[in-house]
Amino acid sequence: MEHTDQSLHAWQPKVKCQMAHELMVYDPSLTLKEVAAAYGFYDENHFSKC
């Protein structure tokens, strides 16, 4: 397990954004809406603020 100086509240959205970006690179056929839903973002607008 990696130690960071960030709270869970600060760390978790960053990780979700990184994972979503990796998914978009892996499968570019997915829409933003699909990627947003896959990682628990409310909608693609909320996701776009990553």
PDB file of N, CA, C and O in Angstrom:
ATOM      1  N   MET A   1       0.843  -1.183   0.000  1.00  0.00           N
ATOM      2  CA  MET A   1       0.000   0.000   0.000  1.00  0.00           C
ATOM      3  C   MET A   1       0.885   1.242   0.000  1.00  0.00           C
ATOM      4  O   MET A   1       1.860   1.328   0.747  1.00  0.00           O
ATOM      5  N   GLU A   2       0.541   2.170  -0.823  1.00  0.00           N
ATOM      6  CA  GLU A   2       1.311   3.399  -0.961  1.00  0.00           C
ATOM      7  C   GLU A   2       0.847   4.426   0.057  1.00  0.00           C
ATOM      8  O   GLU A   2      -0.350   4.587   0.297  1.00  0.00           O
ATOM      9  N   HIS A   3       1.801   5.114   0.647  1.00  0.00           N
ATOM     10  CA  HIS A   3       1.471   6.165   1.609  1.00  0.00           C
ATOM     11  C   HIS A   3       1.498   7.517   0.907  1.00  0.00           C
ATOM     12  O   HIS A   3       2.441   7.826   0.178  1.00  0.00           O
ATOM     13  N   THR A   4       0.474   8.311   1.126  1.00  0.00           N
ATOM     14  CA  THR A   4       0.443   9.673   0.597  1.00  0.00           C
ATOM     15  C   THR A   4       0.178  10.620   1.757  1.00  0.00           C
ATOM     16  O   THR A   4      -0.245  10.200   2.834  1.00  0.00           O
ATOM     17  N   ASP A   5       0.423  11.867   1.529  1.00  0.00           N
ATOM     18  CA  ASP A   5       0.126  12.874   2.547  1.00  0.00           C
ATOM     19  C   ASP A   5      -1.238  13.502   2.320  1.00  0.00           C
ATOM     20  O   ASP A   5      -1.537  14.566   2.861  1.00  0.00           O
ATOM     21  N   GLN A   6      -2.058  12.847   1.525  1.00  0.00           N
ATOM     22  CA  GLN A   6      -3.383  13.355   1.203  1.00  0.00           C
ATOM     23  C   GLN A   6      -4.443  12.611   2.000  1.00  0.00           C
ATOM     24  O   GLN A   6      -4.285  11.442   2.353  1.00  0.00           O
ATOM     25  N   SER A   7      -5.517  13.318   2.268  1.00  0.00           N
ATOM     26  CA  SER A   7      -6.661  12.652   2.887  1.00  0.00           C
ATOM     27  C   SER A   7      -7.338  11.773   1.843  1.00  0.00           C
ATOM     28  O   SER A   7      -7.130  11.947   0.643  1.00  0.00           O
ATOM     29  N   LEU A   8      -8.137  10.842   2.303  1.00  0.00           N
ATOM     30  CA  LEU A   8      -8.897   9.992   1.383  1.00  0.00           C
ATOM     31  C   LEU A   8      -9.794  10.849   0.496  1.00  0.00           C
ATOM     32  O   LEU A   8      -9.961  10.572  -0.692  1.00  0.00           O
ATOM     33  N   HIS A   9     -10.360  11.881   1.084  1.00  0.00           N
ATOM     34  CA  HIS A   9     -11.259  12.777   0.349  1.00  0.00           C
ATOM     35  C   HIS A   9     -10.524  13.466  -0.810  1.00  0.00           C
ATOM     36  O   HIS A   9     -11.128  13.702  -1.856  1.00  0.00           O
ATOM     37  N   ALA A  10      -9.268  13.784  -0.651  1.00  0.00           N
ATOM     38  CA  ALA A  10      -8.479  14.426  -1.714  1.00  0.00           C
ATOM     39  C   ALA A  10      -7.906  13.399  -2.685  1.00  0.00           C
ATOM     40  O   ALA A  10      -7.788  13.675  -3.878  1.00  0.00           O
ATOM     41  N   TRP A  11      -7.555  12.231  -2.191  1.00  0.00           N
ATOM     42  CA  TRP A  11      -6.896  11.211  -2.996  1.00  0.00           C
ATOM     43  C   TRP A  11      -7.849  10.495  -3.946  1.00  0.00           C
ATOM     44  O   TRP A  11      -7.513  10.273  -5.110  1.00  0.00           O
ATOM     45  N   GLN A  12      -9.020  10.136  -3.466  1.00  0.00           N
ATOM     46  CA  GLN A  12      -9.953   9.311  -4.227  1.00  0.00           C
ATOM     47  C   GLN A  12     -10.376   9.921  -5.565  1.00  0.00           C
ATOM     48  O   GLN A  12     -10.373   9.198  -6.561  1.00  0.00           O
ATOM     49  N   PRO A  13     -10.738  11.205  -5.650  1.00  0.00           N
ATOM     50  CA  PRO A  13     -11.114  11.751  -6.965  1.00  0.00           C
ATOM     51  C   PRO A  13      -9.957  11.743  -7.971  1.00  0.00           C
ATOM     52  O   PRO A  13     -10.178  11.551  -9.167  1.00  0.00           O
ATOM     53  N   LYS A  14      -8.746  11.947  -7.499  1.00  0.00           N
ATOM     54  CA  LYS A  14      -7.594  11.920  -8.389  1.00  0.00           C
ATOM     55  C   LYS A  14      -7.406  10.533  -8.986  1.00  0.00           C
ATOM     56  O   LYS A  14      -7.122  10.390 -10.175  1.00  0.00           O
ATOM     57  N   VAL A  15      -7.565   9.519  -8.154  1.00  0.00           N
ATOM     58  CA  VAL A  15      -7.417   8.144  -8.635  1.00  0.00           C
ATOM     59  C   VAL A  15      -8.535   7.798  -9.617  1.00  0.00           C
ATOM     60  O   VAL A  15      -8.285   7.156 -10.637  1.00  0.00           O
ATOM     61  N   LYS A  16      -9.752   8.214  -9.318  1.00  0.00           N
ATOM     62  CA  LYS A  16     -10.864   7.960 -10.232  1.00  0.00           C
ATOM     63  C   LYS A  16     -10.606   8.606 -11.585  1.00  0.00           C
ATOM     64  O   LYS A  16     -10.885   8.005 -12.622  1.00  0.00           O
ATOM     65  N   CYS A  17     -10.084   9.812 -11.582  1.00  0.00           N
ATOM     66  CA  CYS A  17      -9.795  10.505 -12.844  1.00  0.00           C
ATOM     67  C   CYS A  17      -8.696   9.793 -13.620  1.00  0.00           C
ATOM     68  O   CYS A  17      -8.786   9.655 -14.840  1.00  0.00           O
ATOM     69  N   GLN A  18      -7.670   9.347 -12.927  1.00  0.00           N
ATOM     70  CA  GLN A  18      -6.580   8.630 -13.590  1.00  0.00           C
ATOM     71  C   GLN A  18      -7.087   7.326 -14.207  1.00  0.00           C
ATOM     72  O   GLN A  18      -6.737   6.989 -15.338  1.00  0.00           O
ATOM     73  N   MET A  19      -7.903   6.609 -13.465  1.00  0.00           N
ATOM     74  CA  MET A  19      -8.425   5.341 -13.967  1.00  0.00           C
ATOM     75  C   MET A  19      -9.358   5.566 -15.152  1.00  0.00           C
ATOM     76  O   MET A  19      -9.341   4.799 -16.114  1.00  0.00           O
ATOM     77  N   ALA A  20     -10.169   6.614 -15.083  1.00  0.00           N
ATOM     78  CA  ALA A  20     -11.071   6.929 -16.187  1.00  0.00           C
ATOM     79  C   ALA A  20     -10.272   7.289 -17.438  1.00  0.00           C
ATOM     80  O   ALA A  20     -10.623   6.883 -18.545  1.00  0.00           O
ATOM     81  N   HIS A  21      -9.205   8.046 -17.253  1.00  0.00           N
ATOM     82  CA  HIS A  21      -8.356   8.403 -18.394  1.00  0.00           C
ATOM     83  C   HIS A  21      -7.759   7.142 -19.019  1.00  0.00           C
ATOM     84  O   HIS A  21      -7.735   7.009 -20.242  1.00  0.00           O
ATOM     85  N   GLU A  22      -7.284   6.232 -18.199  1.00  0.00           N
ATOM     86  CA  GLU A  22      -6.728   4.972 -18.712  1.00  0.00           C
ATOM     87  C   GLU A  22      -7.767   4.184 -19.497  1.00  0.00           C
ATOM     88  O   GLU A  22      -7.446   3.587 -20.525  1.00  0.00           O
ATOM     89  N   LEU A  23      -9.010   4.179 -19.022  1.00  0.00           N
ATOM     90  CA  LEU A  23     -10.082   3.481 -19.738  1.00  0.00           C
ATOM     91  C   LEU A  23     -10.342   4.134 -21.093  1.00  0.00           C
ATOM     92  O   LEU A  23     -10.559   3.437 -22.083  1.00  0.00           O
ATOM     93  N   MET A  24     -10.322   5.457 -21.143  1.00  0.00           N
ATOM     94  CA  MET A  24     -10.557   6.156 -22.406  1.00  0.00           C
ATOM     95  C   MET A  24      -9.445   5.857 -23.410  1.00  0.00           C
ATOM     96  O   MET A  24      -9.708   5.750 -24.608  1.00  0.00           O
ATOM     97  N   VAL A  25      -8.218   5.723 -22.937  1.00  0.00           N
ATOM     98  CA  VAL A  25      -7.098   5.377 -23.823  1.00  0.00           C
ATOM     99  C   VAL A  25      -7.238   3.928 -24.284  1.00  0.00           C
ATOM    100  O   VAL A  25      -7.013   3.620 -25.454  1.00  0.00           O
ATOM    101  N   TYR A  26      -7.608   3.043 -23.364  1.00  0.00           N
ATOM    102  CA  TYR A  26      -7.745   1.624 -23.667  1.00  0.00           C
ATOM    103  C   TYR A  26      -8.882   1.360 -24.640  1.00  0.00           C
ATOM    104  O   TYR A  26      -8.752   0.524 -25.534  1.00  0.00           O
ATOM    105  N   ASP A  27      -9.996   2.065 -24.473  1.00  0.00           N
ATOM    106  CA  ASP A  27     -11.171   1.841 -25.328  1.00  0.00           C
ATOM    107  C   ASP A  27     -11.747   3.177 -25.784  1.00  0.00           C
ATOM    108  O   ASP A  27     -12.708   3.667 -25.190  1.00  0.00           O
ATOM    109  N   PRO A  28     -11.172   3.774 -26.831  1.00  0.00           N
ATOM    110  CA  PRO A  28     -11.621   5.089 -27.282  1.00  0.00           C
ATOM    111  C   PRO A  28     -13.038   5.100 -27.868  1.00  0.00           C
ATOM    112  O   PRO A  28     -13.578   6.170 -28.149  1.00  0.00           O
ATOM    113  N   SER A  29     -13.629   3.949 -28.051  1.00  0.00           N
ATOM    114  CA  SER A  29     -14.994   3.915 -28.579  1.00  0.00           C
ATOM    115  C   SER A  29     -16.036   4.286 -27.518  1.00  0.00           C
ATOM    116  O   SER A  29     -17.185   4.570 -27.857  1.00  0.00           O
ATOM    117  N   LEU A  30     -15.650   4.286 -26.257  1.00  0.00           N
ATOM    118  CA  LEU A  30     -16.582   4.635 -25.183  1.00  0.00           C
ATOM    119  C   LEU A  30     -16.885   6.125 -25.201  1.00  0.00           C
ATOM    120  O   LEU A  30     -16.015   6.946 -25.493  1.00  0.00           O
ATOM    121  N   THR A  31     -18.120   6.460 -24.887  1.00  0.00           N
ATOM    122  CA  THR A  31     -18.493   7.871 -24.782  1.00  0.00           C
ATOM    123  C   THR A  31     -18.093   8.399 -23.408  1.00  0.00           C
ATOM    124  O   THR A  31     -17.839   7.624 -22.486  1.00  0.00           O
ATOM    125  N   LEU A  32     -18.040   9.722 -23.280  1.00  0.00           N
ATOM    126  CA  LEU A  32     -17.750  10.313 -21.974  1.00  0.00           C
ATOM    127  C   LEU A  32     -18.801   9.898 -20.949  1.00  0.00           C
ATOM    128  O   LEU A  32     -18.488   9.670 -19.781  1.00  0.00           O
ATOM    129  N   LYS A  33     -20.020   9.806 -21.391  1.00  0.00           N
ATOM    130  CA  LYS A  33     -21.108   9.401 -20.488  1.00  0.00           C
ATOM    131  C   LYS A  33     -20.861   7.988 -19.948  1.00  0.00           C
ATOM    132  O   LYS A  33     -21.073   7.734 -18.762  1.00  0.00           O
ATOM    133  N   GLU A  34     -20.418   7.078 -20.803  1.00  0.00           N
ATOM    134  CA  GLU A  34     -20.142   5.704 -20.386  1.00  0.00           C
ATOM    135  C   GLU A  34     -18.964   5.643 -19.413  1.00  0.00           C
ATOM    136  O   GLU A  34     -19.008   4.924 -18.415  1.00  0.00           O
ATOM    137  N   VAL A  35     -17.920   6.400 -19.716  1.00  0.00           N
ATOM    138  CA  VAL A  35     -16.752   6.419 -18.829  1.00  0.00           C
ATOM    139  C   VAL A  35     -17.126   7.039 -17.488  1.00  0.00           C
ATOM    140  O   VAL A  35     -16.745   6.522 -16.438  1.00  0.00           O
ATOM    141  N   ALA A  36     -17.859   8.129 -17.517  1.00  0.00           N
ATOM    142  CA  ALA A  36     -18.298   8.784 -16.279  1.00  0.00           C
ATOM    143  C   ALA A  36     -19.110   7.820 -15.417  1.00  0.00           C
ATOM    144  O   ALA A  36     -18.887   7.726 -14.209  1.00  0.00           O
ATOM    145  N   ALA A  37     -20.034   7.117 -16.025  1.00  0.00           N
ATOM    146  CA  ALA A  37     -20.868   6.164 -15.286  1.00  0.00           C
ATOM    147  C   ALA A  37     -20.039   5.014 -14.720  1.00  0.00           C
ATOM    148  O   ALA A  37     -20.303   4.541 -13.615  1.00  0.00           O
ATOM    149  N   ALA A  38     -19.041   4.566 -15.476  1.00  0.00           N
ATOM    150  CA  ALA A  38     -18.209   3.444 -15.032  1.00  0.00           C
ATOM    151  C   ALA A  38     -17.439   3.770 -13.759  1.00  0.00           C
ATOM    152  O   ALA A  38     -17.116   2.874 -12.979  1.00  0.00           O
ATOM    153  N   TYR A  39     -17.143   5.047 -13.547  1.00  0.00           N
ATOM    154  CA  TYR A  39     -16.357   5.437 -12.371  1.00  0.00           C
ATOM    155  C   TYR A  39     -17.152   6.243 -11.358  1.00  0.00           C
ATOM    156  O   TYR A  39     -16.575   6.892 -10.485  1.00  0.00           O
ATOM    157  N   GLY A  40     -18.459   6.204 -11.468  1.00  0.00           N
ATOM    158  CA  GLY A  40     -19.319   6.768 -10.429  1.00  0.00           C
ATOM    159  C   GLY A  40     -19.481   8.269 -10.444  1.00  0.00           C
ATOM    160  O   GLY A  40     -19.886   8.853  -9.439  1.00  0.00           O
ATOM    161  N   PHE A  41     -19.175   8.913 -11.563  1.00  0.00           N
ATOM    162  CA  PHE A  41     -19.423  10.342 -11.656  1.00  0.00           C
ATOM    163  C   PHE A  41     -20.900  10.557 -11.947  1.00  0.00           C
ATOM    164  O   PHE A  41     -21.537   9.737 -12.607  1.00  0.00           O
ATOM    165  N   TYR A  42     -21.435  11.650 -11.457  1.00  0.00           N
ATOM    166  CA  TYR A  42     -22.861  11.947 -11.617  1.00  0.00           C
ATOM    167  C   TYR A  42     -23.235  12.027 -13.092  1.00  0.00           C
ATOM    168  O   TYR A  42     -24.250  11.465 -13.505  1.00  0.00           O
ATOM    169  N   ASP A  43     -22.436  12.713 -13.880  1.00  0.00           N
ATOM    170  CA  ASP A  43     -22.659  12.811 -15.317  1.00  0.00           C
ATOM    171  C   ASP A  43     -21.354  13.237 -15.988  1.00  0.00           C
ATOM    172  O   ASP A  43     -20.345  13.455 -15.317  1.00  0.00           O
ATOM    173  N   GLU A  44     -21.381  13.353 -17.306  1.00  0.00           N
ATOM    174  CA  GLU A  44     -20.145  13.691 -18.015  1.00  0.00           C
ATOM    175  C   GLU A  44     -19.663  15.110 -17.704  1.00  0.00           C
ATOM    176  O   GLU A  44     -18.466  15.381 -17.799  1.00  0.00           O
ATOM    177  N   ASN A  45     -20.561  16.010 -17.340  1.00  0.00           N
ATOM    178  CA  ASN A  45     -20.163  17.372 -16.943  1.00  0.00           C
ATOM    179  C   ASN A  45     -19.336  17.306 -15.653  1.00  0.00           C
ATOM    180  O   ASN A  45     -18.288  17.944 -15.551  1.00  0.00           O
ATOM    181  N   HIS A  46     -19.801  16.549 -14.692  1.00  0.00           N
ATOM    182  CA  HIS A  46     -19.081  16.367 -13.433  1.00  0.00           C
ATOM    183  C   HIS A  46     -17.725  15.714 -13.709  1.00  0.00           C
ATOM    184  O   HIS A  46     -16.713  16.105 -13.127  1.00  0.00           O
ATOM    185  N   PHE A  47     -17.710  14.734 -14.585  1.00  0.00           N
ATOM    186  CA  PHE A  47     -16.471  14.034 -14.947  1.00  0.00           C
ATOM    187  C   PHE A  47     -15.490  14.974 -15.654  1.00  0.00           C
ATOM    188  O   PHE A  47     -14.281  14.871 -15.449  1.00  0.00           O
ATOM    189  N   SER A  48     -15.995  15.875 -16.473  1.00  0.00           N
ATOM    190  CA  SER A  48     -15.114  16.753 -17.247  1.00  0.00           C
ATOM    191  C   SER A  48     -14.319  17.726 -16.370  1.00  0.00           C
ATOM    192  O   SER A  48     -13.389  18.372 -16.853  1.00  0.00           O
ATOM    193  N   LYS A  49     -14.675  17.835 -15.097  1.00  0.00           N
ATOM    194  CA  LYS A  49     -13.959  18.735 -14.188  1.00  0.00           C
ATOM    195  C   LYS A  49     -12.724  18.086 -13.577  1.00  0.00           C
ATOM    196  O   LYS A  49     -12.047  18.687 -12.743  1.00  0.00           O
ATOM    197  N   CYS A  50     -12.433  16.857 -13.993  1.00  0.00           N
ATOM    198  CA  CYS A  50     -11.236  16.170 -13.503  1.00  0.00           C
ATOM    199  C   CYS A  50      -9.980  16.887 -13.917  1.00  0.00           C
ATOM    200  O   CYS A  50      -8.879  16.445 -13.588  1.00  0.00           O
TER     201      CYS A  50
END
